[in-house]
Amino acid sequence: MTTPTGATTDGDTSRPGSTSDLADNASADAPADPGFRGLSPGKLMWRRFLRDRTGVVSACVVLFFVLVAILAPVISMIYGKDPQTHYGQNDPTLLTDSGLPVAPNGGMSGDFWFGLEPGLGRDVMMQLVYGIRTSLIIAVATSLLTTVIGVALGIAAGYLGGKADFFIGRVIDVLMSFPSQIFLIATMPVVTSLLVTPGEKIPEWLPFVAVTIVLSLLGWMGLARILRGTALALREREFIEAAKVTGAGPMRIIFKEILPNLWTPILVQATLALPAFVTAEAGLSYLGVGVSEPVPDWGRMIAGAADYLRTDVTFLLFPGIAMVIFVLAFNLLGDSVRDAFDPKANR
Amino acid sequence: MSSRKSRLAAAIMVAGALTVTTACSSGHSNESAKTGASKAPVTATTISVGTAEDSKGPAIAEPGAKKGGTVNMIDRDDFSHLDPAMVYMNYNAEVSLLFTRQLTGYKTAADGSQKLVGDLATDTGSTTDGGKTWKFTLKDGVKWQDGTPITSADIKYSIERTYASFVKGGPTYIQSWISGDKYREAYAGPYDGKGLDAITTPDDKTVVIAFQDAHPDANFTLAMTGYGVVSKAHDTKEEYDKKPFSSGPYQITEHVNDRSLDLERNPNWDGATDPIRNAYPDKWHMTFGVQAQQSTERFMADNGDDKNAFSFHNQVHTTYIDKVKADEKLKSRTLEGLTPYVDYYYINNTRIKDQKVREALVKAFPHQQTRQLQGGTSYGDYATSYMSPTVLGYESYDPFDVLKKPQGDTEAAKKLLTDANALNTTIVYAYNNTPVQQKVTEAIRTNLEAAGFKFVPHPLDSKTYYDAIQQVNNEFDLYWGGWGADWPTGYTSLQPVWDGRAIADGGQNYAHVNDPEINAAMDAAVKIADPVAQGKAWAAIDKKLQDKAYSIPDVYQRSLSLYGSGLGGVKFDTLAGLQSPLNIYVK
């Protein structure tokens, strides 16, 4: 009987730098069953992930939030309300003289499913739906940006060593010693004023860009440090030596030899960073330096609702619960992704 | 009078753990919204000038009051100044009533009507030349806290002292009336031994003040705490601001900055000489740093020491207004009243010269929406004049039908703009960047955009808000500001804000109105000796300001506040817009 197994082992050995580590892990995980030997590390990770029920559920929740964000205009059309109209102020029967919803439970009704925002009387559900967009756009953009910066600087420091490593390392030390929350509050107005000329209307995209820049500025160091350590270890490995001997340049070594070995920590870090940026963004808005009116934003909603804790608790309830579910699902998903990629780490 | 700028307070965010016990909250009554439109019109209060008989002590007793006990006071901020010469803010002036006396003061009758009476002086002063020279005679038995008598030399010294270079932020009326606008160049204060010739003291009891021009209402000016008496023997210059030497019923025992102020009885104060002050409690304990939301919750809970507490300035927090109004138990200790402050949305007349565009702004402005965001009817009554109803001569006018359409008439405004060929005029609206003001900005944006303006919101930092809009060359078209009269006549209500010659960086003419006709009318009105005729003249100026749509009067500010159940005699002082300490007693 002829067996094609030799071909796969040939494939592995032909690219020593790329997947050998993961392949080792994978084969250690399921060595006995020859049927699994042909699976790529990606597929193995996917199978492990599907076995993790928490991970699947939180992935569904995350997917739901992403879908709601993408389909926000469609939801608005079907539901018949938009996030900008001041329903409560246009119809005097909805809000009291001092701006509280007339109907019980924060004005929840067939027309306004999640009730009305006290004061302006905007629809809470539409505010929430469009608020997801704000959070997601900023969090995803920040995650991407910090990942790119972290990967570039981390690998550069680890691989190049010497002065470059020293310099980047000190920059990371300095930035990490900053009290981040205070730094964010202080830099937001500066960044905004750099980007806009006084007397002109602040464009809608500007707060997004400003928050992304400010969050990215202090968000990349963790990943860079991890990657520096890993790159430092990889640098001494035989396959790098071999690549060097065959005359590969540093760019080729970094991108073709080292980087493919770092996808696990990068992905894990990025998925865990995303919910952190969601809360950080909400925190900035809560403190009044984030995305400004009229763009719907969860942090600002929660800040505003805190004033109504005793008089209109419903208004706090919806953004509060939505925020908890959203961040929790993302965090659990991040954990599951890590477990799936790197089963030895946590078991 | 500058107000405490409560809207400008940077909101301090307290991140707390939220424990939500129930998902339900009850609905809120909409009664006032339904009846709100037909609210009774504001009645003007009148202040009369009392006689020598009215000026005799003691003050009108509060029924059922008894002496003794300690009264607590909780408020957001410490008093920024206690040195009389530097007191201008209503909040500082109100506490100063307890330890600083002036030549004149306001006496409140049981029915709430007020009279100007002599405080240290036997009457409200006399003038024989239409208000150019004023003569005051001091009462017998008025003493400092160490028992030495207060003499006419002290009065002279107190006014001389206001010229000193360290005195900042106090009123400057008397100084400039005596020595002209650049009064500090004419006289440098009493510390180098020189006196002011314009003030003479023929004997220990008599003081005569001579002005360059006639000022028939100077006796109102002298009722300001800014012209309160300062002891020459105990003058510590800059240090005096922390612990002034008392001439009133109480003296300061301890003042810890931003924490507390404690007062005890002044044994040398004689109630028989004082027509204004009832001094029932033995001690006052004042603490600061309590935000409006906290103080509202504490007054509602009414526990422990808070039972005997009141608050000069902290009002019911916006979110609690409905709850407080609906609660029958709180009714007996709720104070509501009209303050002397009028809110304006100033139009920058340097940038918007077309009257039709200004009219469109006035027409389109969403008074109802912005008021609802800030507390509804408790926030204020829609303004139909530039002068407050608390000012002598007030008349309601309303040429733009604000009362009929408080939500703003965007269609009429659009028509005005189209006629003026000014559609899409850019309006840069500067606002104080707080959560509430962001929402107010949204309400204004909605209306102005509907009226055909291009709306550009420009957020400003709370701390620098006034500095920014007080620049003459500021690049904003519309901004909020409040103003209250220093004494209830048209002069201080209108002149500082609308006199074109007062336009300056850091000045009060926020709208940059410089209308020769109005300037001349103001000069003429000041000289009218008869208060009623003078009031009419100011009302005419007020109407002219409205006809030309120079700015947008928004509301006459109201105040809604609470105090503890253990106190009696807590009243609302309409002249300051604060809770008055004068009749308070512990039950």
Contacts between the chains, C-beta under 8 A, distances in Angstrom:
chain1	res1	chain2	res2	distance
A	86	B	369	7.2
A	86	B	442	7.3
A	86	B	443	6.8
A	86	B	446	6.3
A	89	B	366	8.0
A	89	B	368	7.8
A	89	B	369	4.8
A	89	B	372	6.6
A	89	B	407	8.0
A	89	B	443	6.7
A	92	B	33	5.5
A	92	B	34	7.8
A	93	B	30	6.7
A	93	B	33	7.8
A	95	B	30	7.8
A	95	B	33	7.2
A	95	B	372	6.8
A	96	B	28	4.7
A	96	B	29	6.5
A	96	B	30	5.1
A	96	B	32	6.9
A	96	B	33	5.6
A	96	B	322	5.5
A	96	B	376	7.2
A	97	B	30	7.6
A	97	B	32	4.0
A	97	B	33	4.5
A	97	B	36	5.5
A	97	B	322	7.8
A	97	B	372	6.8
A	97	B	376	3.6
A	97	B	377	5.4
A	98	B	318	6.4
A	98	B	321	4.2
A	98	B	322	5.3
A	98	B	372	7.0
A	98	B	375	5.2
A	98	B	376	4.0
A	98	B	377	7.8
A	98	B	378	6.5
A	99	B	318	7.4
A	99	B	372	5.0
A	99	B	373	6.0
A	99	B	375	7.7
A	99	B	376	6.6
A	100	B	28	4.3
A	100	B	319	7.6
A	100	B	322	5.3
A	101	B	27	7.3
A	101	B	28	6.7
A	102	B	27	5.9
A	102	B	28	5.8
A	102	B	29	7.7
A	102	B	30	4.5
A	102	B	33	7.9
A	103	B	27	5.4
A	104	B	24	7.1
A	104	B	25	6.9
A	104	B	26	5.6
A	104	B	27	3.8
A	105	B	23	7.7
A	105	B	24	5.7
A	105	B	25	6.2
A	105	B	27	7.8
A	106	B	25	6.3
A	118	B	319	7.4
A	119	B	372	7.2
A	119	B	373	4.9
A	119	B	436	7.9
A	119	B	439	5.3
A	120	B	373	6.9
A	120	B	439	5.4
A	120	B	442	6.1
A	120	B	443	6.8
A	189	B	461	7.6
A	198	B	458	7.1
A	198	B	475	6.3
A	199	B	428	5.8
A	199	B	456	7.1
A	199	B	458	7.3
A	199	B	475	4.7
A	200	B	456	6.8
A	201	B	454	7.9
A	201	B	455	8.0
A	201	B	456	4.5
A	201	B	457	7.7
A	202	B	457	7.6
A	286	B	13	6.7
A	286	B	15	7.4
A	287	B	13	5.9
A	288	B	11	7.3
A	288	B	13	7.2
A	288	B	433	7.0
A	288	B	434	7.4
A	288	B	435	6.7
A	292	B	433	8.0
A	292	B	438	6.5
A	292	B	459	7.0
A	293	B	438	4.4
A	293	B	439	6.9
A	293	B	441	6.7
A	293	B	442	5.3
A	294	B	442	5.7
A	294	B	445	7.6
A	300	B	435	7.3
A	303	B	13	6.5
A	303	B	435	6.4
A	304	B	435	5.6
A	306	B	13	8.0
A	306	B	16	7.8
A	306	B	18	7.5
A	307	B	293	6.9
A	307	B	317	7.5
A	307	B	318	7.7
A	307	B	319	4.9
A	308	B	319	5.2
A	309	B	18	6.9
A	310	B	297	7.5
A	310	B	319	7.5
A	310	B	320	7.4
A	310	B	323	7.6
A	311	B	25	7.2
A	311	B	28	7.8
A	311	B	319	5.0
A	311	B	320	6.4
A	311	B	322	7.0
A	311	B	323	5.7
A	312	B	25	5.6
A	312	B	319	7.5
A	313	B	20	6.1
A	313	B	22	7.1
A	313	B	23	7.5
A	313	B	24	7.9
A	313	B	25	4.8
A	314	B	23	7.1
A	314	B	24	7.6
A	314	B	25	5.6
A	316	B	18	6.9
A	316	B	20	7.2
A	317	B	20	6.2
A	317	B	23	6.0
A	320	B	18	6.8
A	320	B	20	7.4
